[in-house]
Amino acid sequence: MIAMPVRIVWVLSTRMSHLSPDERTSKVKSRLVLTIMILPGLSLVGSNAVMAGSNDPNTEATKTVEDRLAELEQNQRIMERQLEIEREQTAEKAKTTPLVTASAKEGFSIKSPDGDFSLRLRGLLQVDSRSVSGRADPKASDDTLLLRRARPFFEGTVFGDVDFRLVPDFGEGKAAIQDAYLDFKYIPEAKLQVGRYKVPFGIERLQSNADTLFTELALSGNLTPNYDLGATFHSETLWGGKLSYAVGVFNGAVDNGSIDSDVDDSKELAARILATPWKGGDIPLLDGLGIGFAVTAGKKDGSASRGQYLPSYKTPGQQTLFKYRDDVFADGEAIRYSPQAYYSYGSFGLLAEYIVSSQEVVRGTNSDKLQNKGWQVAASYVLTGEAASYKSVVPRWVFDPVAKTWGAFEVVGRLSHLDVDDEAFPTYADPAKYAQSAKAWGLGLNWYWNRNVKWMFDYEHTTFDGGEAGGRDREAEDAILVRAQLAF
């Protein structure tokens, strides 16, 4: 009977020769436990068999033990088959069951098992406080609370190769459509985007509204177009992801403006290229450097019947610093260009752009080509050690007073300048109301509670050349801007 346990283990092992080593090890362990449990019974039966006639291998006791062992093995095979059937059923069900997820990074989403169809729900909510001194408009409030942006994002994919986005905005007491476009991704090197979206031009303007360093754009942002209707070929995958481009045709939005439809038959071309040649290379100091250039070119034909088709410019406190006279219209060639760059190294970030915007204008029998210029340099440093980013800072530790963790802190600073063409005054703009140029410097603190919640505290000081009757300079503007933001 000493050989009986050995025989049992041998039988258990030979039945698992088709399994992988890991599976075989697991099953051998479980069956050894079973063998150990039945060994006492086998010993007792074996003892009775010896007493009854140990020299006869075909005794009834021996047959009974072998029958029981065979029955156990049969039950084991039945259980294994049942598990296989359950796994097959689970896998088959997974092929037809949508995947529903929720995360801080992606928001709420539902996706088909093959990934070809998906719908994501995200959102942006910004509640601002503005306190502004030196305000030119006496009817406006110096201190106000406002819902700056309230945007649900509906975006996703159909048939694997077509992305879409629809973004309404209910901020500032108005309802409007911001993004509304399709993006065809059949050719990664030349994706086609059609609909309404931001014109590929200004580097700060193209940042997500949730990721900007300051609550409002710099003075130079006045010279960039915002949302327009168009069609653009673009890609972010060229040169191993080191080169991105966008080339498109648009209706032609004015500086600092958005449009929903065209007011003339002319169109505007826009092109932008951004290179990060040292990304992922052997020079860490240059890894985060991106250099770009953008240009728009077209014609605009404004009139009293079609629309003025000329912009107005605002301060960081969102007050008008320049506006054309009501009887001045765009009439002819419009060109913009902008060299731009972004740099990050560790916790330090830097954004810079220079913009020139020219437009032919007419007033009565007078006509001129006016050229306005602007620039900005903005720097940031993350005090808590996280990496600076063009997109957003992701806190290493979320805000949790109980655990004594406070999120991430980022200090920011910015210089910006806007210069209106001298020829705009007095024929095309009133020098007693509007400034010829403006300079601003700003400081701020951004407090990231987590990936989704952010507080912004900004101070901006703006000085002006001209803008008051008698050739005097407009009073300097001091703006304290606070924002509570939820973005998911």
C-alpha positions, 0 to 999 in steps of 0.5 A: 500500500505504500505505492498507492499514494504514488500511483494516485499522484502519477495519475493526477499528473499525467491527466494534466500534460496538456496544460501550461506549466502555470496551470499545471502547477495550480491544478497539481496543488489543488489535487494534492490537497485532495489526495492528502484529504483522502489518504487517511481513508485509503490507508484504512481501506488498504489496511483492511485489504491487507488483512483480507488478503494483501497478496491479491491485487484484485480484491474488492477493497482495491477496486473500490479505491480505484473507482472512487479515484476515477469518480473524483477525476470525472467530477474534476473534468466536469467542473473544468468543462463547466468553467470553460463554458462559462468563460466562453459565454463571458467572452461572447457577451463581452463582444456585444456589451458596451464599455461604460467608464468614468475618469478624471482625465476622459470624463464619462464615456460609453464605447463599443467593444471593438472601439469603433463607436464611442461617446464622451461627455465632458464639461467646463465650468468657470465662475469669475470675479472681476474687480477693475479700476480705471474703467473707461465705461462709466455705465459698467460695474467695477466689481462683478461676479459672472459665469464666464463659461459653461460648456458641455462637451459632446464628442466621440467616434463613429466607424473608427475613423470619424471623430466629432465634437459639439460644444454649446456655451451658456456663459455670460448669459448667452447661448452659443455654439463653439466647436461643432465639427467632424474630423476624418482620420482615414489618413493620419498624415492628412486628417480632414477637419470640417465645421466650426472650430478655432482657426489654427493661428495664435499659440495662446488662443489655441490652448484649451480655455481650461489650460491657459496660464491667466484667466484672460488672453494677453493684449496680443491675443486681440490680433488673433481670430477665434472661431470660424467655419472652415475645412482644414487638413492637419496632422500631429504625427509627422516626423515621429510626432515632432512636426504638426501642421494645419492648412485650411480655408475659412470664411474669415473671422476678424481679429478677436472675433468669431463668426457663424456665417460669411458676409461676403464671397471672399475666403481666408487661407490659414496655415500653421506649423509647429516643430519640436525637433529635440523631443525625445532626443539626447538633449534634455534641455531642449526636449520641451522646445516647440517653435512655430509659425502661422499665417492667414491671408484673404480679403474682407468686404464689409459694408453697412448692409453686410456688416462692419467686418472690423474688430474691437480690442479689449484689455485683460479686464475685458474693457474696450481699448480700441474700436473703429468708427461706425462708418469704417469698413474692411475693404480688401486684403487682410494678412496676419503672421505670427512666429511663436514658441513654447518651452518647458523644462522640468517645472518651468514653462515659457510661452511667447508670440509676436503678431502682425495683423494688417487690413485695408480699410475705407471710410468715405473717400479715404482708404488705407492699409492699417497694420497693428502689432502685438507681442507677449511673453508669459512664464510659469513655475510649478512650486510643488515640483510637478512638470510644467505643460502647455496643456495643464499641470497634473498635481502629484498629490490631490487637495485633501486637508485630512491627509494634509496634501494641498495639490499643486501651486504654480506662479505665473508672470506675463508681459504683453503689448498692443500697438495700433497703426498711427494712421488709424487716428483720427480718420478711422478711430476717435483718439479721444475715446480709444488708445493708440497702444497699451502695455500690460504686466501681470502676476498670478497664482494657479492652485490645482486641487486635482486634475479637474479643479483649479483656482486662478488668482491674477493681477494685471496692470495696463497702461495706455498711450492716448485714449482721452480728450485733449491728447491725454493718456487714458487712466491705467487699468488695474484688474484683480481676476479670480476664477474657480474652474471645473474641467473634466 
